[in-house]
Amino acid sequence: MKRVIFASAILAGASLVAGCTVSSPATRIERHQAAFAAWPAAVQARVKAGQVDVGFTADMVRVALGEPDRVRTLITPQGQSEVWVYFDHGPTFSIGLGVGVSSGSNDFGAATGVAGGPSPEERLRVIFDAGKVTAIEALK
């Protein structure tokens, strides 16, 4: 019975990990193929690499980087800008071990888990004025 429960837990965990899809430039290009095909070759190359450049439109940035984690408004004497903020979404790993005693027999269990989520640190800000990227701020 314990083996069945253990095997079921392993299968459930594997299903969860397999079911998680991470958006990449390639998958976003597939979803926006018509727009991508109309962009200049230099823009296509940057988007394929998951990079953005000054002069890009919001659609180009979305295909290259995905949806922003936050959108902010920046007000300066020159006017109002929109700031797209991206976080580092690298996976975090954890390992747990447990030992238990039940009815005089010793049990041993082990588990591993992968958790992904936004890091509290921003990695990139993309600033738009009049619908075009005017500045990119990479944070380290």
A tleap script that builds the chain and sets N, CA, C and O, in Angstrom:
source leaprc.protein.ff14SB
mol = sequence {
  NMET LYS ARG VAL ILE PHE ALA SER ALA ILE
  LEU ALA GLY ALA SER LEU VAL ALA GLY CYS
  THR VAL SER SER PRO ALA THR ARG ILE GLU
  ARG HIE GLN ALA ALA PHE ALA ALA TRP PRO
  ALA ALA VAL GLN ALA ARG VAL LYS ALA GLY
  GLN VAL ASP VAL GLY PHE THR ALA ASP MET
  VAL ARG VAL ALA LEU GLY GLU PRO ASP ARG
  VAL ARG THR LEU ILE THR PRO GLN GLY GLN
  SER GLU VAL TRP VAL TYR PHE ASP HIE GLY
  PRO THR PHE SER ILE GLY LEU GLY VAL GLY
  VAL SER SER GLY SER ASN ASP PHE GLY ALA
  ALA THR GLY VAL ALA GLY GLY PRO SER PRO
  GLU GLU ARG LEU ARG VAL ILE PHE ASP ALA
  GLY LYS VAL THR ALA ILE GLU ALA LEU CLYS
}
set mol.1.N position { 0.815 -1.187 0.000 }
set mol.1.CA position { 0.000 0.000 0.000 }
set mol.1.C position { 0.866 1.260 0.000 }
set mol.1.O position { 0.580 2.224 -0.711 }
set mol.2.N position { 1.934 1.237 0.815 }
set mol.2.CA position { 2.815 2.396 0.878 }
set mol.2.C position { 3.457 2.666 -0.475 }
set mol.2.O position { 3.632 3.823 -0.857 }
set mol.3.N position { 3.811 1.608 -1.203 }
set mol.3.CA position { 4.414 1.786 -2.524 }
set mol.3.C position { 3.435 2.414 -3.505 }
set mol.3.O position { 3.825 3.227 -4.343 }
set mol.4.N position { 2.181 2.043 -3.404 }
set mol.4.CA position { 1.155 2.604 -4.293 }
set mol.4.C position { 0.996 4.103 -4.021 }
set mol.4.O position { 0.926 4.908 -4.949 }
set mol.5.N position { 0.939 4.462 -2.746 }
set mol.5.CA position { 0.805 5.873 -2.379 }
set mol.5.C position { 2.034 6.649 -2.832 }
set mol.5.O position { 1.909 7.747 -3.375 }
set mol.6.N position { 3.226 6.087 -2.613 }
set mol.6.CA position { 4.458 6.746 -3.017 }
set mol.6.C position { 4.497 6.933 -4.536 }
set mol.6.O position { 4.833 8.013 -5.021 }
set mol.7.N position { 4.154 5.885 -5.284 }
set mol.7.CA position { 4.149 5.966 -6.748 }
set mol.7.C position { 3.118 6.974 -7.223 }
set mol.7.O position { 3.375 7.710 -8.176 }
set mol.8.N position { 1.969 7.025 -6.588 }
set mol.8.CA position { 0.936 7.997 -6.960 }
set mol.8.C position { 1.416 9.417 -6.723 }
set mol.8.O position { 1.172 10.304 -7.542 }
set mol.9.N position { 2.104 9.639 -5.597 }
set mol.9.CA position { 2.630 10.970 -5.298 }
set mol.9.C position { 3.676 11.386 -6.325 }
set mol.9.O position { 3.702 12.542 -6.747 }
set mol.10.N position { 4.544 10.451 -6.733 }
set mol.10.CA position { 5.558 10.744 -7.750 }
set mol.10.C position { 4.890 11.103 -9.073 }
set mol.10.O position { 5.281 12.076 -9.717 }
set mol.11.N position { 3.892 10.334 -9.483 }
set mol.11.CA position { 3.189 10.607 -10.741 }
set mol.11.C position { 2.465 11.946 -10.701 }
set mol.11.O position { 2.461 12.681 -11.688 }
set mol.12.N position { 1.858 12.261 -9.575 }
set mol.12.CA position { 1.159 13.543 -9.449 }
set mol.12.C position { 2.140 14.703 -9.560 }
set mol.12.O position { 1.862 15.694 -10.236 }
set mol.13.N position { 3.285 14.580 -8.899 }
set mol.13.CA position { 4.303 15.621 -8.979 }
set mol.13.C position { 4.838 15.785 -10.389 }
set mol.13.O position { 5.021 16.907 -10.862 }
set mol.14.N position { 5.090 14.673 -11.059 }
set mol.14.CA position { 5.587 14.737 -12.436 }
set mol.14.C position { 4.556 15.373 -13.357 }
set mol.14.O position { 4.914 16.132 -14.258 }
set mol.15.N position { 3.287 15.074 -13.142 }
set mol.15.CA position { 2.225 15.666 -13.955 }
set mol.15.C position { 2.165 17.170 -13.758 }
set mol.15.O position { 1.978 17.921 -14.716 }
set mol.16.N position { 2.325 17.610 -12.515 }
set mol.16.CA position { 2.320 19.037 -12.244 }
set mol.16.C position { 3.467 19.746 -12.950 }
set mol.16.O position { 3.272 20.786 -13.579 }
set mol.17.N position { 4.663 19.176 -12.842 }
set mol.17.CA position { 5.827 19.784 -13.479 }
set mol.17.C position { 5.668 19.773 -14.993 }
set mol.17.O position { 5.979 20.767 -15.650 }
set mol.18.N position { 5.191 18.669 -15.557 }
set mol.18.CA position { 5.007 18.581 -17.005 }
set mol.18.C position { 3.927 19.529 -17.483 }
set mol.18.O position { 3.999 20.031 -18.604 }
set mol.19.N position { 2.936 19.780 -16.661 }
set mol.19.CA position { 1.840 20.649 -17.051 }
set mol.19.C position { 2.175 22.132 -17.006 }
set mol.19.O position { 1.455 22.948 -17.582 }
set mol.20.N position { 3.249 22.483 -16.334 }
set mol.20.CA position { 3.646 23.877 -16.242 }
set mol.20.C position { 4.326 24.282 -17.538 }
set mol.20.O position { 5.345 23.708 -17.924 }
set mol.21.N position { 3.758 25.266 -18.198 }
set mol.21.CA position { 4.368 25.726 -19.432 }
set mol.21.C position { 4.970 27.094 -19.197 }
set mol.21.O position { 4.337 27.979 -18.623 }
set mol.22.N position { 6.175 27.249 -19.639 }
set mol.22.CA position { 6.857 28.514 -19.525 }
set mol.22.C position { 6.827 29.165 -20.887 }
set mol.22.O position { 7.232 28.566 -21.884 }
set mol.23.N position { 6.353 30.379 -20.928 }
set mol.23.CA position { 6.297 31.102 -22.178 }
set mol.23.C position { 7.709 31.492 -22.587 }
set mol.23.O position { 8.489 31.983 -21.771 }
set mol.24.N position { 8.030 31.271 -23.851 }
set mol.24.CA position { 9.342 31.610 -24.374 }
set mol.24.C position { 9.152 32.461 -25.625 }
set mol.24.O position { 8.051 32.515 -26.172 }
set mol.25.N position { 10.215 33.129 -26.086 }
set mol.25.CA position { 10.080 33.883 -27.334 }
set mol.25.C position { 9.548 33.015 -28.473 }
set mol.25.O position { 8.731 33.480 -29.269 }
set mol.26.N position { 9.995 31.770 -28.564 }
set mol.26.CA position { 9.554 30.896 -29.659 }
set mol.26.C position { 8.043 30.641 -29.596 }
set mol.26.O position { 7.368 30.682 -30.625 }
set mol.27.N position { 7.512 30.381 -28.404 }
set mol.27.CA position { 6.065 30.133 -28.309 }
set mol.27.C position { 5.269 31.407 -28.545 }
set mol.27.O position { 4.180 31.363 -29.118 }
set mol.28.N position { 5.808 32.546 -28.106 }
set mol.28.CA position { 5.104 33.809 -28.338 }
set mol.28.C position { 5.162 34.185 -29.822 }
set mol.28.O position { 4.199 34.745 -30.347 }
set mol.29.N position { 6.265 33.890 -30.501 }
set mol.29.CA position { 6.374 34.149 -31.948 }
set mol.29.C position { 5.335 33.315 -32.688 }
set mol.29.O position { 4.677 33.810 -33.604 }
set mol.30.N position { 5.184 32.053 -32.297 }
set mol.30.CA position { 4.184 31.188 -32.936 }
set mol.30.C position { 2.781 31.778 -32.821 }
set mol.30.O position { 2.001 31.724 -33.771 }
set mol.31.N position { 2.464 32.339 -31.657 }
set mol.31.CA position { 1.123 32.905 -31.437 }
set mol.31.C position { 0.920 34.216 -32.190 }
set mol.31.O position { -0.219 34.611 -32.437 }
set mol.32.N position { 2.002 34.894 -32.557 }
set mol.32.CA position { 1.918 36.193 -33.235 }
set mol.32.C position { 2.689 36.165 -34.555 }
set mol.32.O position { 3.364 37.130 -34.912 }
set mol.33.N position { 2.580 35.057 -35.266 }
set mol.33.CA position { 3.379 34.835 -36.470 }
set mol.33.C position { 3.183 35.919 -37.525 }
set mol.33.O position { 4.165 36.363 -38.120 }
set mol.34.N position { 1.954 36.360 -37.777 }
set mol.34.CA position { 1.703 37.361 -38.822 }
set mol.34.C position { 2.409 38.685 -38.500 }
set mol.34.O position { 3.044 39.277 -39.373 }
set mol.35.N position { 2.300 39.141 -37.272 }
set mol.35.CA position { 2.968 40.385 -36.876 }
set mol.35.C position { 4.481 40.214 -36.941 }
set mol.35.O position { 5.187 41.088 -37.444 }
set mol.36.N position { 4.977 39.096 -36.435 }
set mol.36.CA position { 6.417 38.830 -36.428 }
set mol.36.C position { 6.983 38.853 -37.848 }
set mol.36.O position { 8.055 39.412 -38.081 }
set mol.37.N position { 6.273 38.252 -38.788 }
set mol.37.CA position { 6.745 38.173 -40.182 }
set mol.37.C position { 6.859 39.558 -40.820 }
set mol.37.O position { 7.649 39.752 -41.744 }
set mol.38.N position { 6.078 40.516 -40.331 }
set mol.38.CA position { 6.092 41.865 -40.901 }
set mol.38.C position { 7.216 42.746 -40.344 }
set mol.38.O position { 7.490 43.814 -40.892 }
set mol.39.N position { 7.860 42.315 -39.275 }
set mol.39.CA position { 8.904 43.127 -38.663 }
set mol.39.C position { 10.213 43.001 -39.434 }
set mol.39.O position { 10.456 41.973 -40.066 }
set mol.40.N position { 11.064 44.030 -39.393 }
set mol.40.CA position { 12.379 43.942 -40.054 }
set mol.40.C position { 13.226 42.806 -39.478 }
set mol.40.O position { 13.034 42.400 -38.332 }
set mol.41.N position { 14.156 42.301 -40.277 }
set mol.41.CA position { 15.005 41.172 -39.873 }
set mol.41.C position { 15.762 41.454 -38.572 }
set mol.41.O position { 15.903 40.562 -37.736 }
set mol.42.N position { 16.246 42.676 -38.397 }
set mol.42.CA position { 16.995 43.014 -37.171 }
set mol.42.C position { 16.093 42.909 -35.946 }
set mol.42.O position { 16.531 42.444 -34.894 }
set mol.43.N position { 14.838 43.335 -36.071 }
set mol.43.CA position { 13.883 43.234 -34.963 }
set mol.43.C position { 13.570 41.764 -34.702 }
set mol.43.O position { 13.523 41.340 -33.547 }
set mol.44.N position { 13.356 40.985 -35.753 }
set mol.44.CA position { 13.071 39.559 -35.591 }
set mol.44.C position { 14.201 38.859 -34.842 }
set mol.44.O position { 13.949 38.032 -33.966 }
set mol.45.N position { 15.438 39.187 -35.183 }
set mol.45.CA position { 16.589 38.550 -34.523 }
set mol.45.C position { 16.614 38.876 -33.030 }
set mol.45.O position { 16.870 37.996 -32.209 }
set mol.46.N position { 16.348 40.139 -32.673 }
set mol.46.CA position { 16.346 40.531 -31.261 }
set mol.46.C position { 15.201 39.827 -30.506 }
set mol.46.O position { 15.383 39.339 -29.391 }
set mol.47.N position { 14.024 39.788 -31.143 }
set mol.47.CA position { 12.866 39.158 -30.504 }
set mol.47.C position { 13.123 37.671 -30.291 }
set mol.47.O position { 12.815 37.141 -29.224 }
set mol.48.N position { 13.684 36.987 -31.294 }
set mol.48.CA position { 14.000 35.554 -31.153 }
set mol.48.C position { 14.935 35.308 -29.979 }
set mol.48.O position { 14.839 34.283 -29.303 }
set mol.49.N position { 15.842 36.255 -29.738 }
set mol.49.CA position { 16.802 36.128 -28.640 }
set mol.49.C position { 16.210 36.567 -27.300 }
set mol.49.O position { 16.890 36.507 -26.276 }
set mol.50.N position { 14.952 37.008 -27.298 }
set mol.50.CA position { 14.334 37.457 -26.053 }
set mol.50.C position { 14.877 38.788 -25.591 }
set mol.50.O position { 14.973 39.048 -24.392 }
set mol.51.N position { 15.235 39.640 -26.553 }
set mol.51.CA position { 15.813 40.947 -26.235 }
set mol.51.C position { 14.964 42.048 -26.861 }
set mol.51.O position { 14.252 41.818 -27.838 }
set mol.52.N position { 15.047 43.235 -26.291 }
set mol.52.CA position { 14.327 44.389 -26.822 }
set mol.52.C position { 15.310 45.508 -27.091 }
set mol.52.O position { 16.455 45.472 -26.642 }
set mol.53.N position { 14.844 46.509 -27.834 }
set mol.53.CA position { 15.709 47.630 -28.185 }
set mol.53.C position { 14.888 48.909 -28.214 }
set mol.53.O position { 13.662 48.873 -28.312 }
set mol.54.N position { 15.571 50.026 -28.128 }
set mol.54.CA position { 14.927 51.323 -28.246 }
set mol.54.C position { 14.248 51.392 -29.610 }
set mol.54.O position { 14.825 50.987 -30.620 }
set mol.55.N position { 13.025 51.906 -29.633 }
set mol.55.CA position { 12.254 51.994 -30.863 }
set mol.55.C position { 11.241 50.878 -31.044 }
set mol.55.O position { 10.371 50.979 -31.909 }
set mol.56.N position { 11.329 49.813 -30.250 }
set mol.56.CA position { 10.371 48.714 -30.329 }
set mol.56.C position { 8.981 49.206 -29.920 }
set mol.56.O position { 8.843 50.119 -29.105 }
set mol.57.N position { 7.965 48.586 -30.499 }
set mol.57.CA position { 6.589 48.847 -30.097 }
set mol.57.C position { 6.232 47.936 -28.912 }
set mol.57.O position { 6.988 47.027 -28.567 }
set mol.58.N position { 5.088 48.190 -28.305 }
set mol.58.CA position { 4.623 47.356 -27.193 }
set mol.58.C position { 4.442 45.908 -27.642 }
set mol.58.O position { 4.769 44.983 -26.898 }
set mol.59.N position { 3.917 45.706 -28.863 }
set mol.59.CA position { 3.728 44.335 -29.360 }
set mol.59.C position { 5.061 43.607 -29.514 }
set mol.59.O position { 5.155 42.422 -29.195 }
set mol.60.N position { 6.083 44.295 -29.995 }
set mol.60.CA position { 7.404 43.681 -30.142 }
set mol.60.C position { 7.960 43.267 -28.782 }
set mol.60.O position { 8.543 42.192 -28.642 }
set mol.61.N position { 7.777 44.121 -27.792 }
set mol.61.CA position { 8.262 43.819 -26.436 }
set mol.61.C position { 7.494 42.638 -25.855 }
set mol.61.O position { 8.090 41.759 -25.232 }
set mol.62.N position { 6.180 42.609 -26.054 }
set mol.62.CA position { 5.382 41.491 -25.531 }
set mol.62.C position { 5.829 40.162 -26.135 }
set mol.62.O position { 5.903 39.158 -25.426 }
set mol.63.N position { 6.125 40.143 -27.422 }
set mol.63.CA position { 6.557 38.889 -28.045 }
set mol.63.C position { 7.956 38.513 -27.556 }
set mol.63.O position { 8.224 37.335 -27.318 }
set mol.64.N position { 8.834 39.473 -27.404 }
set mol.64.CA position { 10.207 39.192 -26.957 }
set mol.64.C position { 10.264 38.774 -25.494 }
set mol.64.O position { 10.962 37.819 -25.150 }
set mol.65.N position { 9.533 39.482 -24.624 }
set mol.65.CA position { 9.678 39.292 -23.176 }
set mol.65.C position { 8.443 38.730 -22.485 }
set mol.65.O position { 8.540 38.251 -21.355 }
set mol.66.N position { 7.298 38.776 -23.130 }
set mol.66.CA position { 6.056 38.368 -22.483 }
set mol.66.C position { 5.391 39.555 -21.822 }
set mol.66.O position { 5.844 40.693 -21.942 }
set mol.67.N position { 4.313 39.270 -21.128 }
set mol.67.CA position { 3.584 40.330 -20.424 }
set mol.67.C position { 4.429 40.821 -19.250 }
set mol.67.O position { 5.107 40.025 -18.600 }
set mol.68.N position { 4.392 42.119 -18.975 }
set mol.68.CA position { 5.156 42.625 -17.825 }
set mol.68.C position { 4.542 42.158 -16.514 }
set mol.68.O position { 3.344 41.882 -16.440 }
set mol.69.N position { 5.371 42.073 -15.481 }
set mol.69.CA position { 4.881 41.717 -14.152 }
set mol.69.C position { 4.159 42.896 -13.505 }
set mol.69.O position { 3.220 42.714 -12.730 }
set mol.70.N position { 4.605 44.094 -13.831 }
set mol.70.CA position { 3.961 45.316 -13.323 }
set mol.70.C position { 4.034 46.384 -14.397 }
set mol.70.O position { 4.948 46.398 -15.222 }
set mol.71.N position { 3.066 47.270 -14.373 }
set mol.71.CA position { 3.079 48.440 -15.250 }
set mol.71.C position { 2.955 49.657 -14.349 }
set mol.71.O position { 2.063 49.742 -13.504 }
set mol.72.N position { 3.873 50.597 -14.549 }
set mol.72.CA position { 3.884 51.815 -13.740 }
set mol.72.C position { 3.804 53.024 -14.652 }
set mol.72.O position { 4.057 52.936 -15.854 }
set mol.73.N position { 3.450 54.142 -14.067 }
set mol.73.CA position { 3.422 55.406 -14.795 }
set mol.73.C position { 4.507 56.302 -14.224 }
set mol.73.O position { 4.631 56.450 -13.008 }
set mol.74.N position { 5.290 56.896 -15.110 }
set mol.74.CA position { 6.358 57.815 -14.719 }
set mol.74.C position { 5.995 59.188 -15.267 }
set mol.74.O position { 5.801 59.351 -16.471 }
set mol.75.N position { 5.906 60.173 -14.383 }
set mol.75.CA position { 5.568 61.528 -14.800 }
set mol.75.C position { 6.804 62.397 -14.630 }
set mol.75.O position { 7.378 62.485 -13.545 }
set mol.76.N position { 7.206 63.040 -15.731 }
set mol.76.CA position { 8.379 63.913 -15.744 }
set mol.76.C position { 7.961 65.263 -16.332 }
set mol.76.O position { 6.844 65.396 -16.832 }
set mol.77.N position { 8.842 66.261 -16.278 }
set mol.77.CA position { 8.509 67.539 -16.920 }
set mol.77.C position { 8.245 67.396 -18.432 }
set mol.77.O position { 7.544 68.219 -19.021 }
set mol.78.N position { 8.805 66.355 -19.048 }
set mol.78.CA position { 8.601 66.138 -20.477 }
set mol.78.C position { 7.259 65.468 -20.784 }
set mol.78.O position { 6.816 65.466 -21.933 }
set mol.79.N position { 6.622 64.906 -19.775 }
set mol.79.CA position { 5.342 64.245 -19.985 }
set mol.79.C position { 5.237 62.956 -19.202 }
set mol.79.O position { 5.941 62.743 -18.215 }
set mol.80.N position { 4.344 62.104 -19.664 }
set mol.80.CA position { 4.050 60.849 -18.978 }
set mol.80.C position { 4.613 59.676 -19.771 }
set mol.80.O position { 4.461 59.611 -20.991 }
set mol.81.N position { 5.262 58.752 -19.074 }
set mol.81.CA position { 5.808 57.537 -19.674 }
set mol.81.C position { 5.177 56.329 -18.998 }
set mol.81.O position { 4.721 56.403 -17.858 }
set mol.82.N position { 5.161 55.219 -19.722 }
set mol.82.CA position { 4.703 53.956 -19.157 }
set mol.82.C position { 5.929 53.084 -18.940 }
set mol.82.O position { 6.779 52.969 -19.823 }
set mol.83.N position { 6.024 52.470 -17.768 }
set mol.83.CA position { 7.173 51.643 -17.416 }
set mol.83.C position { 6.691 50.213 -17.204 }
set mol.83.O position { 5.852 49.944 -16.345 }
set mol.84.N position { 7.241 49.300 -18.007 }
set mol.84.CA position { 6.942 47.869 -17.838 }
set mol.84.C position { 8.059 47.265 -17.014 }
set mol.84.O position { 9.236 47.434 -17.332 }
set mol.85.N position { 7.690 46.558 -15.951 }
set mol.85.CA position { 8.662 45.982 -15.029 }
set mol.85.C position { 8.608 44.458 -15.140 }
set mol.85.O position { 7.535 43.856 -15.109 }
set mol.86.N position { 9.787 43.851 -15.268 }
set mol.86.CA position { 9.916 42.394 -15.345 }
set mol.86.C position { 10.752 41.911 -14.167 }
set mol.86.O position { 11.784 42.496 -13.837 }
set mol.87.N position { 10.283 40.825 -13.534 }
set mol.87.CA position { 10.994 40.206 -12.425 }
set mol.87.C position { 11.767 38.988 -12.909 }
set mol.87.O position { 11.503 38.455 -13.986 }
set mol.88.N position { 12.712 38.562 -12.106 }
set mol.88.CA position { 13.434 37.318 -12.358 }
set mol.88.C position { 12.540 36.172 -11.911 }
set mol.88.O position { 12.170 36.091 -10.740 }
set mol.89.N position { 12.186 35.276 -12.846 }
set mol.89.CA position { 11.300 34.155 -12.530 }
set mol.89.C position { 12.047 32.828 -12.479 }
set mol.89.O position { 11.467 31.781 -12.769 }
set mol.90.N position { 13.314 32.860 -12.119 }
set mol.90.CA position { 14.086 31.629 -12.034 }
set mol.90.C position { 13.509 30.678 -11.004 }
set mol.90.O position { 12.939 31.120 -10.006 }
set mol.91.N position { 13.647 29.379 -11.227 }
set mol.91.CA position { 13.103 28.419 -10.270 }
set mol.91.C position { 13.901 28.397 -8.969 }
set mol.91.O position { 15.090 28.712 -8.940 }
set mol.92.N position { 13.220 28.022 -7.914 }
set mol.92.CA position { 13.893 27.793 -6.640 }
set mol.92.C position { 13.732 26.316 -6.318 }
set mol.92.O position { 12.715 25.713 -6.660 }
set mol.93.N position { 14.704 25.744 -5.677 }
set mol.93.CA position { 14.683 24.315 -5.386 }
set mol.93.C position { 14.675 24.097 -3.889 }
set mol.93.O position { 15.295 24.842 -3.129 }
set mol.94.N position { 13.958 23.058 -3.477 }
set mol.94.CA position { 13.976 22.696 -2.063 }
set mol.94.C position { 13.965 21.179 -1.952 }
set mol.94.O position { 13.384 20.484 -2.786 }
set mol.95.N position { 14.613 20.680 -0.913 }
set mol.95.CA position { 14.680 19.243 -0.666 }
set mol.95.C position { 14.270 19.018 0.784 }
set mol.95.O position { 14.733 19.708 1.693 }
set mol.96.N position { 13.405 18.051 0.977 }
set mol.96.CA position { 12.969 17.752 2.332 }
set mol.96.C position { 13.130 16.279 2.640 }
set mol.96.O position { 12.926 15.436 1.766 }
set mol.97.N position { 13.489 15.960 3.853 }
set mol.97.CA position { 13.610 14.574 4.309 }
set mol.97.C position { 12.814 14.419 5.599 }
set mol.97.O position { 12.725 15.339 6.412 }
set mol.98.N position { 12.250 13.256 5.762 }
set mol.98.CA position { 11.498 13.024 6.984 }
set mol.98.C position { 11.647 11.588 7.459 }
set mol.98.O position { 11.774 10.669 6.650 }
set mol.99.N position { 11.633 11.402 8.749 }
set mol.99.CA position { 11.707 10.066 9.341 }
set mol.99.C position { 10.567 9.961 10.337 }
set mol.99.O position { 10.310 10.893 11.098 }
set mol.100.N position { 9.890 8.830 10.329 }
set mol.100.CA position { 8.771 8.658 11.251 }
set mol.100.C position { 8.715 7.244 11.796 }
set mol.100.O position { 9.273 6.321 11.202 }
set mol.101.N position { 8.055 7.077 12.906 }
set mol.101.CA position { 7.863 5.767 13.518 }
set mol.101.C position { 6.369 5.526 13.604 }
set mol.101.O position { 5.604 6.388 14.037 }
set mol.102.N position { 5.967 4.324 13.178 }
set mol.102.CA position { 4.543 4.013 13.192 }
set mol.102.C position { 4.368 2.563 13.599 }
set mol.102.O position { 4.871 1.674 12.912 }
set mol.103.N position { 3.685 2.302 14.672 }
set mol.103.CA position { 3.397 0.949 15.183 }
set mol.103.C position { 4.656 0.105 15.300 }
set mol.103.O position { 4.646 -1.079 14.964 }
set mol.104.N position { 5.723 0.702 15.767 }
set mol.104.CA position { 6.953 -0.051 15.982 }
set mol.104.C position { 7.803 -0.239 14.736 }
set mol.104.O position { 8.896 -0.797 14.829 }
set mol.105.N position { 7.349 0.201 13.592 }
set mol.105.CA position { 8.183 0.063 12.391 }
set mol.105.C position { 8.703 1.438 11.989 }
set mol.105.O position { 8.030 2.451 12.183 }
set mol.106.N position { 9.878 1.459 11.441 }
set mol.106.CA position { 10.476 2.723 10.999 }
set mol.106.C position { 10.084 3.005 9.561 }
set mol.106.O position { 10.099 2.111 8.715 }
set mol.107.N position { 9.742 4.219 9.296 }
set mol.107.CA position { 9.424 4.661 7.941 }
set mol.107.C position { 10.396 5.768 7.566 }
set mol.107.O position { 10.839 6.548 8.409 }
set mol.108.N position { 10.708 5.814 6.300 }
set mol.108.CA position { 11.590 6.867 5.809 }
set mol.108.C position { 10.960 7.452 4.568 }
set mol.108.O position { 10.475 6.719 3.706 }
set mol.109.N position { 10.964 8.740 4.473 }
set mol.109.CA position { 10.407 9.389 3.286 }
set mol.109.C position { 11.309 10.503 2.818 }
set mol.109.O position { 12.013 11.124 3.614 }
set mol.110.N position { 11.286 10.750 1.542 }
set mol.110.CA position { 12.066 11.854 0.970 }
set mol.110.C position { 11.229 12.522 -0.099 }
set mol.110.O position { 10.412 11.878 -0.757 }
set mol.111.N position { 11.434 13.807 -0.267 }
set mol.111.CA position { 10.679 14.540 -1.280 }
set mol.111.C position { 11.538 15.650 -1.845 }
set mol.111.O position { 12.393 16.211 -1.159 }
set mol.112.N position { 11.301 15.949 -3.075 }
set mol.112.CA position { 11.933 17.115 -3.679 }
set mol.112.C position { 10.834 17.955 -4.301 }
set mol.112.O position { 9.788 17.433 -4.685 }
set mol.113.N position { 11.065 19.221 -4.398 }
set mol.113.CA position { 10.061 20.099 -4.984 }
set mol.113.C position { 10.725 21.217 -5.757 }
set mol.113.O position { 11.843 21.632 -5.451 }
set mol.114.N position { 10.026 21.689 -6.752 }
set mol.114.CA position { 10.477 22.843 -7.519 }
set mol.114.C position { 9.377 23.875 -7.439 }
set mol.114.O position { 8.222 23.598 -7.762 }
set mol.115.N position { 9.741 25.055 -7.011 }
set mol.115.CA position { 8.756 26.126 -6.912 }
set mol.115.C position { 9.242 27.299 -7.739 }
set mol.115.O position { 10.409 27.682 -7.652 }
set mol.116.N position { 8.373 27.864 -8.526 }
set mol.116.CA position { 8.731 29.041 -9.306 }
set mol.116.C position { 7.860 30.202 -8.882 }
set mol.116.O position { 6.713 30.014 -8.478 }
set mol.117.N position { 8.388 31.360 -8.971 }
set mol.117.CA position { 7.615 32.536 -8.623 }
set mol.117.C position { 8.471 33.762 -8.790 }
set mol.117.O position { 9.690 33.663 -8.931 }
set mol.118.N position { 7.853 34.899 -8.776 }
set mol.118.CA position { 8.638 36.102 -8.987 }
set mol.118.C position { 9.592 36.364 -7.839 }
set mol.118.O position { 9.241 36.228 -6.667 }
set mol.119.N position { 10.775 36.732 -8.194 }
set mol.119.CA position { 11.744 37.154 -7.205 }
set mol.119.C position { 11.339 38.551 -6.752 }
set mol.119.O position { 10.739 39.297 -7.526 }
set mol.120.N position { 11.651 38.914 -5.530 }
set mol.120.CA position { 11.293 40.261 -5.109 }
set mol.120.C position { 12.114 41.336 -5.829 }
set mol.120.O position { 11.840 42.528 -5.690 }
set mol.121.N position { 13.109 40.913 -6.589 }
set mol.121.CA position { 13.956 41.887 -7.274 }
set mol.121.C position { 13.565 42.025 -8.735 }
set mol.121.O position { 13.321 41.036 -9.427 }
set mol.122.N position { 13.510 43.267 -9.190 }
set mol.122.CA position { 13.247 43.525 -10.594 }
set mol.122.C position { 14.509 43.209 -11.388 }
set mol.122.O position { 15.623 43.394 -10.897 }
set mol.123.N position { 14.326 42.729 -12.621 }
set mol.123.CA position { 15.483 42.485 -13.464 }
set mol.123.C position { 15.548 43.440 -14.649 }
set mol.123.O position { 16.620 43.664 -15.212 }
set mol.124.N position { 14.384 44.012 -15.033 }
set mol.124.CA position { 14.362 44.847 -16.230 }
set mol.124.C position { 13.196 45.814 -16.170 }
set mol.124.O position { 12.103 45.465 -15.723 }
set mol.125.N position { 13.442 47.041 -16.628 }
set mol.125.CA position { 12.386 48.028 -16.821 }
set mol.125.C position { 12.458 48.504 -18.260 }
set mol.125.O position { 13.532 48.822 -18.770 }
set mol.126.N position { 11.304 48.551 -18.907 }
set mol.126.CA position { 11.215 49.027 -20.285 }
set mol.126.C position { 10.313 50.257 -20.260 }
set mol.126.O position { 9.163 50.181 -19.827 }
set mol.127.N position { 10.840 51.393 -20.726 }
set mol.127.CA position { 10.118 52.658 -20.653 }
set mol.127.C position { 9.595 53.028 -22.039 }
set mol.127.O position { 10.340 53.032 -23.019 }
set mol.128.N position { 8.296 53.338 -22.099 }
set mol.128.CA position { 7.629 53.703 -23.348 }
set mol.128.C position { 7.203 55.162 -23.317 }
set mol.128.O position { 6.707 55.659 -22.306 }
set mol.129.N position { 7.404 55.836 -24.433 }
set mol.129.CA position { 6.845 57.163 -24.669 }
set mol.129.C position { 6.180 57.112 -26.029 }
set mol.129.O position { 6.789 56.687 -27.011 }
set mol.130.N position { 4.942 57.542 -26.085 }
set mol.130.CA position { 4.168 57.563 -27.331 }
set mol.130.C position { 4.172 56.196 -28.020 }
set mol.130.O position { 4.248 56.114 -29.246 }
set mol.131.N position { 4.089 55.118 -27.221 }
set mol.131.CA position { 3.969 53.774 -27.779 }
set mol.131.C position { 5.252 53.122 -28.250 }
set mol.131.O position { 5.208 52.024 -28.805 }
set mol.132.N position { 6.400 53.765 -28.046 }
set mol.132.CA position { 7.694 53.198 -28.468 }
set mol.132.C position { 8.652 53.166 -27.282 }
set mol.132.O position { 8.599 54.018 -26.395 }
set mol.133.N position { 9.533 52.160 -27.289 }
set mol.133.CA position { 10.539 52.066 -26.229 }
set mol.133.C position { 11.536 53.206 -26.389 }
set mol.133.O position { 12.128 53.389 -27.453 }
set mol.134.N position { 11.709 53.965 -25.314 }
set mol.134.CA position { 12.675 55.065 -25.323 }
set mol.134.C position { 13.854 54.796 -24.396 }
set mol.134.O position { 14.886 55.461 -24.494 }
set mol.135.N position { 13.707 53.833 -23.504 }
set mol.135.CA position { 14.798 53.502 -22.579 }
set mol.135.C position { 14.583 52.101 -22.036 }
set mol.135.O position { 13.453 51.634 -21.889 }
set mol.136.N position { 15.711 51.436 -21.739 }
set mol.136.CA position { 15.696 50.105 -21.139 }
set mol.136.C position { 16.650 50.139 -19.965 }
set mol.136.O position { 17.805 50.541 -20.104 }
set mol.137.N position { 16.171 49.720 -18.816 }
set mol.137.CA position { 16.996 49.730 -17.613 }
set mol.137.C position { 17.130 48.299 -17.115 }
set mol.137.O position { 16.181 47.721 -16.586 }
set mol.138.N position { 18.331 47.732 -17.291 }
set mol.138.CA position { 18.616 46.383 -16.802 }
set mol.138.C position { 19.146 46.518 -15.389 }
set mol.138.O position { 20.107 47.247 -15.145 }
set mol.139.N position { 18.518 45.815 -14.459 }
set mol.139.CA position { 18.932 45.884 -13.056 }
set mol.139.C position { 19.738 44.656 -12.698 }
set mol.139.O position { 19.421 43.546 -13.127 }
set mol.140.N position { 20.770 44.854 -11.918 }
set mol.140.CA position { 21.639 43.745 -11.533 }
set mol.140.C position { 21.561 43.498 -10.066 }
set mol.140.O position { 22.228 42.598 -9.556 }
savepdb mol mol.pdb
quit
